[in-house]
Amino acid sequence: MARVAVFVFGYPPARCGGGPIVSVSRLCRAEEQHELRVFTRDREHTPGSKSFGLPRRVFMTDGSTKIAYLRTGPRDLAWMIGSLRRWKPEIYYVNSLHGRFFALLPLLLERFGIVPRSVTLLNPRGETSPGSQSIKPWKKRLGRPLVRALVGRRTVWHAAAQHEDVDIRRWLGRRGSVARVLVQGNFAALPASVSSGGSGASDLQVAFASRVHPTKGLMPALEALGESRVRMDLSVYGPIEDSGYWSECLAVAARYEEWMRLSYKGEYDSDDSADIFGNADLAVLLSRGESFGHAIAEALATGCPVLVSANTPWTDFVNQGCGLASNDPVVLSGFVQAYSRSSYAAKSANRKEIHQRYSDWYEANRPNASLFSEALRANSSILDSRCYGGLERA
């Protein structure tokens, strides 16, 4: 049994931040072979958020996992350093490239021996994708040499899918060819016991369940749906992380108010997804890129068809009868038109087919080995092959 220190910007009850919070919490709750301690923020990571009111600088228990909720200040930093020195983790699991307190700082502490040296398992959570890198590109381009300098020879990368392996190696540049990357999928949503029935309403019921942020593509979704000229209700679930972007989205929605009624439903937990998507006729997520795409899996788990961009790992799966994955707004609008004309019987049959296909995928793709055991084995392989030079300053 290894001691694993997990660093992540948010952990339940946090909800703002989307997929990484869901991925990390499901991973920790499923882990049975190793001892996990999570270091995370005591509030949402959005500006102005208030504390959850949980005890700080103590370990709280969630199943077999212990969680420390911290403020990003000197007192809590000193406590975290002291805790790591006493506990001596054998793996540091870092879940971001750009987060300061819960990503860059742990890498820095380990790199300079301020905390015990150990294996670093680094998951960029989609931040090496071209879509993510296109947002604030100069800031990320300037920060890339710093992160590369902090990545040591004992670093193992975690990719949720094969396309992210490619993104990571591209991001690393010439040293990407010798990087050790573990490709292991996330713990996806459990399939519903039976397929859902959808809304049964005369007007199409569409659900968007994600962060309201440019990366998640609410605006192109509004345009594609609006241009279909299909009468619908679009329900938006998720935290508004960019208020200016939300205002722009409302302006776009106003152009199509003859056809589309937009309503904001507030934030939601992943536990609510079965009800959200089970009662929707269509789920939409035209994001710029996804490391995994939990909202997509949550919709498919109920049998709800999805309208997504071609920038996620689900493109091939979705385009085999589970909706549509495309970056062409005309094609997306055409699909909505055709789908709206389908009979209720045809929609129900399609939902049953989607539910069955997702159930089969889930059984074939759920992780069957401990990620942290694989990281330890990968590290042993690195040391045995003496690949020090290639990874020392990747």
Phi, psi and chi 1 to 4 in degrees:
 res  aa     phi    psi   chi1   chi2   chi3   chi4
   1 MET       -  125.6  176.7  179.3  -72.8      -
   2 ALA   -99.7  154.8      -      -      -      -
   3 ARG   -94.3  122.4  -64.4  178.8  -64.2  -83.9
   4 VAL  -120.8  120.5 -177.3      -      -      -
   5 ALA   -96.4  120.8      -      -      -      -
   6 VAL  -106.0  126.6  179.4      -      -      -
   7 PHE  -114.3  123.1  -59.0   93.4      -      -
   8 VAL  -151.3  144.9   63.6      -      -      -
   9 PHE   -70.6  -16.6   63.1   82.8      -      -
  10 GLY  -155.5  145.6      -      -      -      -
  11 TYR  -147.7  145.2 -163.7   88.2      -      -
  12 PRO   -47.5  135.0  -29.2   36.1      -      -
  13 PRO   -83.4    7.9   30.2  -36.4      -      -
  14 ALA   -60.6  142.6      -      -      -      -
  15 ARG  -126.7  -28.9  -65.1 -174.3  -67.9 -174.6
  16 CYS   -73.6  127.0  -62.6      -      -      -
  17 GLY   128.8  -15.1      -      -      -      -
  18 GLY    68.6 -132.8      -      -      -      -
  19 GLY   -54.2  -45.7      -      -      -      -
  20 PRO   -56.4  -38.3  -29.1   36.8      -      -
  21 ILE   -64.4  -44.6  -64.6  174.3      -      -
  22 VAL   -64.4  -46.4  175.9      -      -      -
  23 SER   -60.4  -49.0  -65.0      -      -      -
  24 VAL   -68.1  -42.7  173.9      -      -      -
  25 SER   -66.0  -39.4   60.1      -      -      -
  26 ARG   -66.6  -40.4  -76.0  179.3  178.5  166.9
  27 LEU   -61.2  -46.5  172.1   65.7      -      -
  28 CYS   -64.9  -41.1  -69.5      -      -      -
  29 ARG   -70.4  -23.9  -71.0  165.2 -179.8  166.9
  30 ALA   -88.7  -17.3      -      -      -      -
  31 GLU   -72.2  125.6  179.1   57.8   56.0      -
  32 GLU  -120.1  -13.6  -62.3  177.4  -13.9      -
  33 GLN   -92.9  -21.2  -61.2 -177.9   28.1      -
  34 HIS  -130.2  161.5  -56.1  -68.4      -      -
  35 GLU   -92.6  120.3 -177.5 -178.6   -5.5      -
  36 LEU  -112.9  137.5  -87.5   56.3      -      -
  37 ARG  -130.1  125.4  -66.1 -171.7 -179.5 -177.5
  38 VAL  -102.0  131.6  177.4      -      -      -
  39 PHE  -111.2  120.3  -63.0   85.2      -      -
  40 THR  -149.7  174.5 -169.6      -      -      -
  41 ARG   -77.8  148.9 -162.7 -178.0  -54.7  -93.4
  42 ASP   -88.9   13.9   73.8  -29.7      -      -
  43 ARG  -159.5  174.7   63.8 -162.2   66.3 -154.1
  44 GLU   -63.1  154.0  -58.2  -73.4    6.7      -
  45 HIS   -84.7    1.2   78.0  -68.9      -      -
  46 THR   -78.6  149.8   51.2      -      -      -
  47 PRO   -57.7  139.1  -23.7   34.0      -      -
  48 GLY    80.2    3.9      -      -      -      -
  49 SER   -69.3  145.2  -64.1      -      -      -
  50 LYS   -94.1  156.4  -64.9 -178.3  179.2 -180.0
  51 SER   -60.4  148.8  169.6      -      -      -
  52 PHE   -68.4  -14.8  -62.8  131.5      -      -
  53 GLY    84.6   12.1      -      -      -      -
  54 LEU   -84.1  154.7  -60.7  170.6      -      -
  55 PRO   -59.8  139.0  -22.4   32.9      -      -
  56 ARG  -105.0  155.7  -69.7  173.6   26.4 -124.1
  57 ARG    59.4   31.7  -60.6 -171.6  -59.6  -83.1
  58 VAL  -138.0  158.1  -63.0      -      -      -
  59 PHE   -95.6  121.4  -75.3  105.1      -      -
  60 MET   -99.3  152.7  -56.9 -179.7   67.1      -
  61 THR  -103.1  131.2  -59.6      -      -      -
  62 ASP  -129.2   95.4  177.3   19.5      -      -
  63 GLY    67.3 -123.1      -      -      -      -
  64 SER   -96.8    2.1   59.8      -      -      -
  65 THR   -99.9  142.5  -58.3      -      -      -
  66 LYS  -108.6  136.0  -65.9 -177.7  177.4  179.2
  67 ILE  -124.4  133.1  -52.0  112.4      -      -
  68 ALA  -111.2  120.9      -      -      -      -
  69 TYR   -96.6  125.2  -67.6   92.7      -      -
  70 LEU  -130.1  153.8  -53.6  173.3      -      -
  71 ARG   -88.9  155.2  -71.6 -176.3 -178.0  172.4
  72 THR   -90.0   64.6   55.0      -      -      -
  73 GLY  -134.2  173.2      -      -      -      -
  74 PRO   -63.0  -37.6   17.0  -29.2      -      -
  75 ARG   -64.9  -45.1 -174.1  178.0 -179.9 -174.0
  76 ASP   -72.0  -31.5  -67.8   53.0      -      -
  77 LEU   -63.2  -44.9  171.8   59.9      -      -
  78 ALA   -61.3  -39.1      -      -      -      -
  79 TRP   -64.8  -43.0 -178.2   88.6      -      -
  80 MET   -62.9  -44.6 -176.7  174.1   74.7      -
  81 ILE   -60.7  -46.1  -67.7  172.8      -      -
  82 GLY   -61.2  -40.1      -      -      -      -
  83 SER   -63.9  -42.9  175.5      -      -      -
  84 LEU   -67.3  -37.0  -66.8  170.0      -      -
  85 ARG   -65.0  -39.8  -76.9  177.2  169.7  174.2
  86 ARG   -73.8  -39.0  -70.4 -172.1  -63.0  -87.9
  87 TRP   -82.3  -31.0 -167.7   48.0      -      -
  88 LYS    55.6   70.1  -63.2  179.8  173.6   57.0
  89 PRO   -62.4  152.0  -16.9   30.0      -      -
  90 GLU   -97.8  -15.7  -67.8  152.8  -85.0      -
  91 ILE  -139.6  135.5  -61.0  176.7      -      -
  92 TYR  -106.7  119.6  -64.2  108.4      -      -
  93 TYR  -105.5  107.9 -174.9   37.6      -      -
  94 VAL  -107.2  131.0  178.6      -      -      -
  95 ASN  -116.8   59.1  -72.0  -87.0      -      -
  96 SER   171.8  160.4  176.7      -      -      -
  97 LEU  -102.6  -24.4  -70.6  177.2      -      -
  98 HIS  -113.0  -18.2  -56.2  130.8      -      -
  99 GLY   -63.5  136.7      -      -      -      -
 100 ARG   -78.3  -61.5  -68.5 -171.1  -68.0  -88.6
 101 PHE   -73.3  -37.5 -163.6   91.7      -      -
 102 PHE  -108.2   17.8  -65.1  101.9      -      -
 103 ALA  -142.2  -70.3      -      -      -      -
 104 LEU   -64.3  -39.8  -64.5  176.6      -      -
 105 LEU   -63.5  -48.7 -174.5   56.4      -      -
 106 PRO   -58.2  -39.4  -25.4   34.6      -      -
 107 LEU   -62.0  -41.8  -67.9  173.3      -      -
 108 LEU   -66.0  -44.6 -173.8   69.6      -      -
 109 LEU   -61.1  -43.0  -65.9  173.6      -      -
 110 GLU   -71.4  -39.3 -163.8  -84.9  -20.1      -
 111 ARG   -61.1  -38.4 -176.7   67.7  164.0  162.3
 112 PHE   -99.9   12.6  -70.8   96.6      -      -
 113 GLY    72.2   17.7      -      -      -      -
 114 ILE   -72.6  -30.6  -61.0  171.6      -      -
 115 VAL  -117.8  161.2  -63.2      -      -      -
 116 PRO   -54.7  136.7  -25.5   34.8      -      -
 117 ARG   -69.7  143.5  -67.1 -172.1 -178.8  -82.3
 118 SER  -161.0 -179.1 -172.2      -      -      -
 119 VAL   -71.2  134.1  175.9      -      -      -
 120 THR  -107.9  122.7  -62.4      -      -      -
 121 LEU  -105.5  114.6  179.8   60.0      -      -
 122 LEU  -113.8  119.8  179.4   55.6      -      -
 123 ASN  -113.2  111.5 -170.7  -31.2      -      -
 124 PRO   -74.8   -6.8   28.3  -34.8      -      -
 125 ARG    51.6   45.9  -64.5  -68.2  168.5 -168.4
 126 GLY    81.9    0.1      -      -      -      -
 127 GLU   -75.2   -9.5  -67.9  174.0   -9.0      -
 128 THR   -92.7   -1.1   57.7      -      -      -
 129 SER   -70.9  150.9   71.5      -      -      -
 130 PRO   -56.5  -37.6  -26.1   35.2      -      -
 131 GLY   -63.5  -45.0      -      -      -      -
 132 SER   -66.9  -40.5  176.2      -      -      -
 133 GLN   -68.1  -19.4  -69.8  -66.4  -54.9      -
 134 SER   -78.1  -12.4   68.2      -      -      -
 135 ILE   -92.9  124.7  -61.0  173.3      -      -
 136 LYS    50.2   54.5  -61.5 -179.6 -179.8  178.3
 137 PRO   -61.7  -37.6   23.6  -34.1      -      -
 138 TRP   -67.2  -40.4  -74.4  106.3      -      -
 139 LYS   -61.5  -43.5  180.0  179.9  177.3 -179.3
 140 LYS   -72.8  -35.1  -67.2  176.9  179.2  178.2
 141 ARG   -66.5  -38.8 -167.4  172.2  -59.4  170.6
 142 LEU   -70.4  -31.4  -69.4  171.7      -      -
 143 GLY   -81.5  -16.1      -      -      -      -
 144 ARG   -59.5  -44.5 -172.4 -177.3  -57.7 -177.6
 145 PRO   -60.1  -34.6  -24.2   34.8      -      -
 146 LEU   -63.5  -47.7  170.5   62.1      -      -
 147 VAL   -64.5  -42.4 -178.7      -      -      -
 148 ARG   -58.7  -38.8  -75.2  174.8  171.6  171.2
 149 ALA   -68.3  -27.9      -      -      -      -
 150 LEU   -83.8  -15.6  -66.9  176.8      -      -
 151 VAL   -80.3  114.9  176.1      -      -      -
 152 GLY   -95.3 -176.5      -      -      -      -
 153 ARG   -69.8  -19.3   66.7  173.3  179.7  -99.7
 154 ARG   -96.9   17.4  -63.3  177.8   64.8  142.1
 155 THR   -83.7  131.2  -64.3      -      -      -
 156 VAL  -117.2  134.9  179.2      -      -      -
 157 TRP   -95.0  146.1  -65.6   75.3      -      -
 158 HIS  -115.5  118.9  175.0 -155.9      -      -
 159 ALA  -111.7  138.6      -      -      -      -
 160 ALA   -80.6  -17.1      -      -      -      -
 161 ALA  -156.5  166.9      -      -      -      -
 162 GLN   -62.1  -35.9 -162.3   62.7   47.5      -
 163 HIS   -65.3  -29.2   79.1  -79.8      -      -
 164 GLU   -75.4  -30.0 -167.3  172.2   17.6      -
 165 ASP   -57.2  -45.8 -179.3  -16.8      -      -
 166 VAL   -62.4  -43.5  175.1      -      -      -
 167 ASP   -62.0  -42.1  -69.9  -19.3      -      -
 168 ILE   -62.8  -46.5  -71.3  169.6      -      -
 169 ARG   -65.9  -37.0  -64.4 -176.8 -171.0  -81.2
 170 ARG   -64.7  -42.2 -176.9 -170.9  -61.1  116.0
 171 TRP   -64.0  -35.9 -176.4   89.7      -      -
 172 LEU   -73.0  -18.4  -76.3  168.6      -      -
 173 GLY    77.4 -139.0      -      -      -      -
 174 ARG   -64.7  -22.1   61.1 -173.9  179.2   84.6
 175 ARG   -89.9    0.1  -68.6 -172.5  173.3   90.0
 176 GLY   -65.2  -27.6      -      -      -      -
 177 SER   -67.0  -23.7   60.6      -      -      -
 178 VAL  -105.6    2.0  -65.0      -      -      -
 179 ALA   -67.6  144.9      -      -      -      -
 180 ARG   -96.0  112.1 -173.7   67.4  169.2   98.2
 181 VAL  -117.9  122.6 -177.8      -      -      -
 182 LEU   -91.1  124.9  -71.3  178.2      -      -
 183 VAL  -102.5  106.3 -179.9      -      -      -
 184 GLN  -141.7  126.2 -174.8  177.1  108.6      -
 185 GLY   -67.1  162.5      -      -      -      -
 186 ASN   -78.6  166.0  -67.6  -57.6      -      -
 187 PHE   -78.8  105.5  -75.1   86.2      -      -
 188 ALA   -81.9  171.2      -      -      -      -
 189 ALA   -61.7  138.4      -      -      -      -
 190 LEU   -68.6  134.3 -171.8   71.2      -      -
 191 PRO   -60.6  142.5  -19.0   30.3      -      -
 192 ALA   -63.2  156.2      -      -      -      -
 193 SER   -63.2  -34.9   56.1      -      -      -
 194 VAL  -140.5  160.3  -65.3      -      -      -
 195 SER   -68.8  148.8   64.2      -      -      -
 196 SER   -82.2  167.0   57.6      -      -      -
 197 GLY  -100.6   -5.7      -      -      -      -
 198 GLY    76.6 -166.3      -      -      -      -
 199 SER   -84.0  -36.9   72.2      -      -      -
 200 GLY    73.5    6.3      -      -      -      -
 201 ALA   -81.7  160.0      -      -      -      -
 202 SER   -71.3  -36.5   56.3      -      -      -
 203 ASP   -92.2  142.4  -69.4  -12.9      -      -
 204 LEU   -62.5  134.2 -158.8   63.7      -      -
 205 GLN  -107.1  115.6  -57.8  -61.8  -58.7      -
 206 VAL  -116.9  139.0 -176.1      -      -      -
 207 ALA  -120.5  131.6      -      -      -      -
 208 PHE  -114.8  117.8  172.5   95.2      -      -
 209 ALA  -128.3   92.4      -      -      -      -
 210 SER  -170.7 -179.4 -171.6      -      -      -
 211 ARG   -68.1  140.7  -63.0  179.0  -68.3  132.6
 212 VAL   -85.2   94.2  177.5      -      -      -
 213 HIS  -156.1  148.4 -172.5  -83.5      -      -
 214 PRO   -52.4  -32.6  -28.2   34.8      -      -
 215 THR   -65.3  -23.0   58.9      -      -      -
 216 LYS   -94.1   -6.3  -64.4  -58.1  179.7  179.3
 217 GLY    73.0   34.5      -      -      -      -
 218 LEU   -65.2  -39.5  176.6   57.5      -      -
 219 MET   -62.7  -50.7 -170.0  178.6  -60.3      -
 220 PRO   -63.0  -27.4   16.0  -27.8      -      -
 221 ALA   -66.7  -42.1      -      -      -      -
 222 LEU   -61.6  -41.3  -71.3  166.5      -      -
 223 GLU   -68.0  -44.1  -68.0  170.2  -20.7      -
 224 ALA   -65.4  -42.7      -      -      -      -
 225 LEU   -67.5  -42.7  -67.1  169.5      -      -
 226 GLY   -64.4  -39.9      -      -      -      -
 227 GLU   -69.0  -14.7  -72.4  -62.8  -35.1      -
 228 SER   -71.3  -20.1   71.4      -      -      -
 229 ARG    56.8   38.9  -61.5  -61.9 -165.4  -92.1
 230 VAL  -107.9  135.0  169.3      -      -      -
 231 ARG   -71.1  128.3  -64.2 -164.5  179.9  -80.6
 232 MET  -156.4  162.0   69.5 -179.9   72.6      -
 233 ASP  -111.8  124.3  -66.9  -60.6      -      -
 234 LEU  -107.9  115.1  173.1   60.9      -      -
 235 SER  -101.2  126.0  -61.5      -      -      -
 236 VAL  -106.4  122.2  174.2      -      -      -
 237 TYR  -116.7  138.2  -60.4   83.1      -      -
 238 GLY   133.2  161.5      -      -      -      -
 239 PRO   -71.2  141.2   26.2  -34.6      -      -
 240 ILE   -86.3   97.4  -61.5  175.0      -      -
 241 GLU   -88.4  -17.2  -66.1 -169.1    0.6      -
 242 ASP  -134.0   97.9 -172.0  -35.8      -      -
 243 SER   -66.2  -34.1   56.7      -      -      -
 244 GLY   -64.4  -42.4      -      -      -      -
 245 TYR   -63.9  -39.9 -179.1   74.3      -      -
 246 TRP   -62.0  -40.9  173.8 -120.7      -      -
 247 SER   -61.5  -40.1  -63.0      -      -      -
 248 GLU   -65.3  -38.2  -66.7  172.8    5.6      -
 249 CYS   -64.5  -40.1  -71.7      -      -      -
 250 LEU   -63.1  -37.0  -69.1  176.5      -      -
 251 ALA   -65.9  -40.2      -      -      -      -
 252 VAL   -64.8  -44.8  171.4      -      -      -
 253 ALA   -60.8  -34.1      -      -      -      -
 254 ALA   -63.3  -28.5      -      -      -      -
 255 ARG   -66.9  -23.4  -60.2 -154.6  -49.6 -102.5
 256 TYR  -115.0   22.8  -58.8  106.2      -      -
 257 GLU   -65.1  -19.3   60.6 -176.3   -2.4      -
 258 GLU   -64.2  -29.3  179.3 -177.5   -6.5      -
 259 TRP  -110.5  -33.1  -53.2   96.2      -      -
 260 MET  -123.7  127.0 -179.5  170.3   57.3      -
 261 ARG  -104.0  119.8  -65.2  175.8  -64.9  -86.5
 262 LEU  -102.4  131.9  172.3   65.6      -      -
 263 SER  -137.1  138.2   58.2      -      -      -
 264 TYR   -96.7  124.3  177.2   61.5      -      -
 265 LYS  -100.8   -2.2  -57.2  -64.5 -173.1  179.6
 266 GLY    90.7 -175.2      -      -      -      -
 267 GLU   -74.1  161.2  -61.0  177.3    9.8      -
 268 TYR  -146.2  157.8   80.0  105.0      -      -
 269 ASP   -97.5  155.6  -67.8  -40.4      -      -
 270 SER   -60.6  -25.2   59.8      -      -      -
 271 ASP   -66.5  -19.8  -66.8  -20.5      -      -
 272 ASP   -85.2   -8.3  -58.7  -32.1      -      -
 273 SER   -63.5  -33.4   62.8      -      -      -
 274 ALA   -61.6  -40.1      -      -      -      -
 275 ASP   -71.9  -40.9  -72.7  -25.5      -      -
 276 ILE   -60.9  -52.6  -68.5  172.1      -      -
 277 PHE   -82.6  -27.3  -63.9  118.4      -      -
 278 GLY   -64.5  -28.9      -      -      -      -
 279 ASN  -100.0    2.7  -66.8  -48.4      -      -
 280 ALA   -98.7  152.0      -      -      -      -
 281 ASP   -87.2  -24.6  -60.2  -49.9      -      -
 282 LEU  -154.8  139.0 -175.6   66.8      -      -
 283 ALA  -107.6  144.2      -      -      -      -
 284 VAL  -131.6  136.8   59.8      -      -      -
 285 LEU  -157.7   92.8 -174.8   67.7      -      -
 286 LEU   -97.6   59.5  -59.4 -173.9      -      -
 287 SER   -75.9  159.6   58.0      -      -      -
 288 ARG   -74.4  -18.8  -64.8 -174.6 -177.9 -178.5
 289 GLY   176.1  148.5      -      -      -      -
 290 GLU  -137.8  131.5  -64.8  -72.4  -21.2      -
 291 SER   -64.8  -41.0  170.1      -      -      -
 292 PHE  -135.0  -62.2  179.2   70.2      -      -
 293 GLY   100.1   65.2      -      -      -      -
 294 HIS   -62.2  -36.8  -78.6  -74.1      -      -
 295 ALA   -63.6  -33.6      -      -      -      -
 296 ILE   -66.7  -47.2  -59.9  170.5      -      -
 297 ALA   -62.3  -39.1      -      -      -      -
 298 GLU   -63.8  -36.9  -71.5  165.0   -4.7      -
 299 ALA   -68.6  -48.3      -      -      -      -
 300 LEU   -61.4  -31.7  -63.8  170.7      -      -
 301 ALA   -62.4  -23.8      -      -      -      -
 302 THR   -95.8   -8.7   70.9      -      -      -
 303 GLY    94.4    5.1      -      -      -      -
 304 CYS   -77.5  126.9 -179.5      -      -      -
 305 PRO   -67.1  153.8   23.3  -31.5      -      -
 306 VAL  -124.5  148.2  -62.3      -      -      -
 307 LEU  -117.3  105.9 -169.9   69.9      -      -
 308 VAL  -131.9  163.5  -62.5      -      -      -
 309 SER   -73.3  168.6   68.5      -      -      -
 310 ALA   -90.8   28.1      -      -      -      -
 311 ASN  -111.6   24.3  -53.4  -34.6      -      -
 312 THR  -127.9  166.8   82.4      -      -      -
 313 PRO   -69.0   -5.8  -15.4   27.7      -      -
 314 TRP   -94.8    3.7  -65.6   96.1      -      -
 315 THR   -54.8  -54.4  -64.2      -      -      -
 316 ASP   -63.7  -41.6  -68.6  -19.3      -      -
 317 PHE   -62.0  -48.7 -175.2   94.2      -      -
 318 VAL   -63.6  -38.9  168.9      -      -      -
 319 ASN   -77.9    9.0  -76.1  -23.6      -      -
 320 GLN  -108.5   47.9  -64.9  176.3   19.1      -
 321 GLY    95.2   11.7      -      -      -      -
 322 CYS  -112.5   20.7  -61.9      -      -      -
 323 GLY   126.9 -138.4      -      -      -      -
 324 LEU  -149.4  134.8  176.7   67.9      -      -
 325 ALA  -118.3  114.6      -      -      -      -
 326 SER  -159.3  155.1  174.0      -      -      -
 327 ASN  -106.7    6.2  -69.6  -28.5      -      -
 328 ASP   -95.8  111.8 -172.7  -28.4      -      -
 329 PRO   -61.4  -31.5   18.6  -30.0      -      -
 330 VAL   -67.2  -43.5  175.0      -      -      -
 331 VAL   -65.0  -40.5  173.6      -      -      -
 332 LEU   -62.1  -45.4  -66.7  167.7      -      -
 333 SER   -63.4  -39.6  -63.0      -      -      -
 334 GLY   -62.9  -37.6      -      -      -      -
 335 PHE   -63.8  -43.5  173.2   84.6      -      -
 336 VAL   -61.3  -41.4  175.9      -      -      -
 337 GLN   -59.9  -48.9  -69.5  173.9  -14.9      -
 338 ALA   -66.0  -41.1      -      -      -      -
 339 TYR   -65.0  -38.5 -178.2   75.7      -      -
 340 SER   -64.6  -26.8   68.4      -      -      -
 341 ARG   -84.1   -8.3  -67.4 -167.1  -68.4  -95.2
 342 SER   -67.0  148.1  -59.2      -      -      -
 343 SER   -73.2  161.7   66.0      -      -      -
 344 TYR   -61.6  -37.9  179.1   75.6      -      -
 345 ALA   -63.1  -42.3      -      -      -      -
 346 ALA   -65.6  -41.1      -      -      -      -
 347 LYS   -62.8  -42.2  -70.2 -173.1  178.3   76.6
 348 SER   -64.0  -42.3  -63.9      -      -      -
 349 ALA   -63.4  -40.4      -      -      -      -
 350 ASN   -64.5  -39.2 -177.6 -132.7      -      -
 351 ARG   -65.0  -38.8  -67.3  178.9   82.2   96.4
 352 LYS   -64.9  -39.7  -69.5  178.2 -178.7  178.2
 353 GLU   -65.0  -43.7  179.8 -175.0   -7.4      -
 354 ILE   -62.1  -45.3  -67.5  170.3      -      -
 355 HIS   -59.8  -42.2  176.8  -98.7      -      -
 356 GLN   -67.1  -42.5 -174.8   58.6   57.4      -
 357 ARG   -64.3  -40.6  -69.0 -160.4   65.1 -118.2
 358 TYR   -66.8  -40.2  178.8   81.9      -      -
 359 SER   -59.5  -43.0  -61.2      -      -      -
 360 ASP   -64.7  -42.8  -66.3  -18.0      -      -
 361 TRP   -61.7  -42.5  175.4   90.8      -      -
 362 TYR   -60.4  -44.8 -179.9   86.9      -      -
 363 GLU   -64.7  -34.6  -71.7  -59.2  -41.0      -
 364 ALA   -81.4  -20.9      -      -      -      -
 365 ASN  -118.8   -3.9  -71.5  -83.8      -      -
 366 ARG   -68.1  139.9   58.6 -179.4  173.5  178.9
 367 PRO   -58.2  133.2  -24.9   35.4      -      -
 368 ASN  -114.4   10.0   54.5   15.1      -      -
 369 ALA  -140.5  149.3      -      -      -      -
 370 SER   -67.4  126.8  166.5      -      -      -
 371 LEU   -56.6  -39.6  171.4   67.5      -      -
 372 PHE   -74.9  -32.1  -54.9  113.8      -      -
 373 SER   -65.0  -41.0  -64.1      -      -      -
 374 GLU   -64.4  -37.1  -66.9  -62.9  -51.5      -
 375 ALA   -65.0  -40.3      -      -      -      -
 376 LEU   -64.9  -40.0  -69.9  172.4      -      -
 377 ARG   -66.8  -39.7  -80.9 -166.6  -78.1  -89.0
 378 ALA   -64.2  -38.4      -      -      -      -
 379 ASN   -65.2  -40.2  179.1   66.1      -      -
 380 SER   -61.7  -37.8  -62.1      -      -      -
 381 SER   -64.6  -39.6  174.1      -      -      -
 382 ILE   -61.6  -46.8  -69.8  171.1      -      -
 383 LEU   -67.4  -40.7  -63.8  178.2      -      -
 384 ASP   -64.7  -36.4  -69.6  -15.1      -      -
 385 SER   -86.3   -2.8   61.2      -      -      -
 386 ARG    55.6   45.2  -59.4 -176.1 -179.1  -84.4
 387 CYS   -85.9   35.7  -67.8      -      -      -
 388 TYR   -62.6  -47.7  -64.9  169.4      -      -
 389 GLY   -59.4  -38.1      -      -      -      -
 390 GLY   -71.9  -29.3      -      -      -      -
 391 LEU  -106.4  -10.4  -65.4 -179.8      -      -
 392 GLU   -58.5  -40.5  179.1   66.2   30.1      -
 393 ARG  -130.0   42.5  -65.0 -169.5  177.5  -85.9
 394 ALA   -62.8      -      -      -      -      -
